[in-house]
């Protein structure tokens, strides 16, 4: 009995060589999906920022990660030009009649880059970095969010953000803002855009839908990070963060919903 060929997944690593939990968490989501749904993935990781590595358009699914630093600073760089060229080639492929569509998920830094590219809002530096489990308000219908509570909870880790949605550009591009920050960190800091359906095949989130409670707990309980967080928010705040991370109704629910639904949508061709 023959088996279908594995689904080819490209992970676009935008962490620029920085040690992180994001790529590890994405891989774990993919492994769990294989076990649960009986699919086989062929996964390749491309070091986009550090080594200017990019795939071609022959993968079935693309997951573009978060990453550190200023999303404005890379404008005009070789790696970013090549990255945008890949995205535009995938768009052209998807607009070609009769093709099997290529789905792309943009996370955090990738989300900010695409919002800048398509001029959907203002990319700016937050007054205070946001780190923790935050409520996210649903603002429009989106199948990937449909089974989550409103608000739902997600891991937020950003110094930069996208604010002030440009309604004219949303209409011109056909994008839909489907989630926003519910509680901005500062009263005069406008709510950030948190999830956008860019088109039928491209979806992006400011937050980290891949965040894994076990991986994150191990990171947060390491001596250096523990001391840093207690110094920043006190012991009560530190243990409240750990409780949020381990709450099955918060980032665990988000992790078990958004990317798995995205993968099902991509594999089904819908």
C-alpha positions, 0 to 999 in steps of 0.5 A: 500500500503506497503512502502519500508523499510528505507535506513539505514545510518551510520554516523561515527562521528570522531570529538572526542566530539568536537562541530562542524558544520560537523555532523549537516550539514551531517544530513541536507543534508540527510533531504533535500535529503529525501524531494527532492527524497521521500526516508526515511532514518534511521540514526544512529550516532556513536561516533568513536573516543570519545567512540569507537562506530562503526556499523556493516556491516548491514547499507546500506550507511556509511558517515565518517566525518571530525575531529580535530587533527593529523591524524598520532597520532591515529595510533595503537589506539583501535578506529582506529584499529576497524575503519579500521577493519570495512572498510576492512569488508565492502570491503570484503562484496563488493568483494563478488559476488551477494551482494548489495554493501555498499558505503562509503564517507570519509570526511577530517580527514577520507580521510587522515586516508584512504590515510595513510592506503593505502599509497597513499601519504604523510600526513603532517602538512601544513605550514599555516592552510587552512580555507575558500572557495577554488577552486578545480581542477578536474584531472580525470573523476568522476561522482560525480563531473561531473556536477560541474564547473572546478574548483569548489569551496569547504569549506576547513578546514585543518591543515593537508593534503595529498600530493605527490601522490604515482603513484605506490600505486594508480595503485596497489590499483586501486584508482584514483586521481580526484581532487587537490588543485588549489592554495596551500597556500605557493609557496613551499607547494605542492598541496594537493590531494582533492578527490580520487575515492578509488574504485567503492564504496568508495569515499573521499574528503579532503574538506567538501562537506557537508558544509551548507551556513546557518549553516556556516554563523551563525558560522562565524558571532558569536562574537568570530569567527568574531573577530578571523577571522578579527584579522587574515585576516582583515575586507575585508578578513572576508567579502570576506569569508562571500560572498564566503560562501553565493555565490550560485555558490560555496559551495552551488553548491558543497553541492547540488551535491556531497553527493546527487549524492553519495546517488543516486549512493548508493541507485541505487546500481551502 
